[in-house]
Amino acid sequence: MARKRALLPINEVNRIAAGREGSLIIDVRTEAEYESGHLPGARLHPHQRIALTLTEEAPDLGTPLILYSRTGRRSSKACQLLRQLGYTDVSDAGGIVDYTGILEFGRARG
C-alpha cells in the first residue's frame, strides 16, 4: 500500500510561515497561473526553473520553504528536487485548488 505524503494544510500556510522565522512561501506554478491569484506573500519560482531561481533568493539551505502548486503534483516534485539539492526545511502545502482564503493578484515581485 502506498504511503500518503504529509502535507501542510494549505489554509494554514500563512499562519505557519509567520511562526517560522525567515520562511518563504513558494508558488511553483507558471507566471500566468500566479498572476491569476496566489497565496498572500507567495513568491513565484516555477517548478521548471526552481533549481536555478531559488538559490538566488534562498542561498541558505536551512531556509524554511513552503511550496504549493495548483493540485500539489508540481509542488511535490519541486520539494523532492530541493531536498536533493540540499535544502533541509522543505514543506509541501499541496494545491491552491483547496485554498478557501483571500488571494492576492498581480505580477510576480522581483
Secondary structure, 3 states (H helix, E strand, C coil): CCCCCCCCCHHHHHHHHHCCCCCEEEECCCHHHHHCCECCCCEECCCCCHHHHHHHHCCCCCCCEEEEECCCHHHHHHHHHHHHCCCCCEEEEEEHHHCCCCCECCCCCC
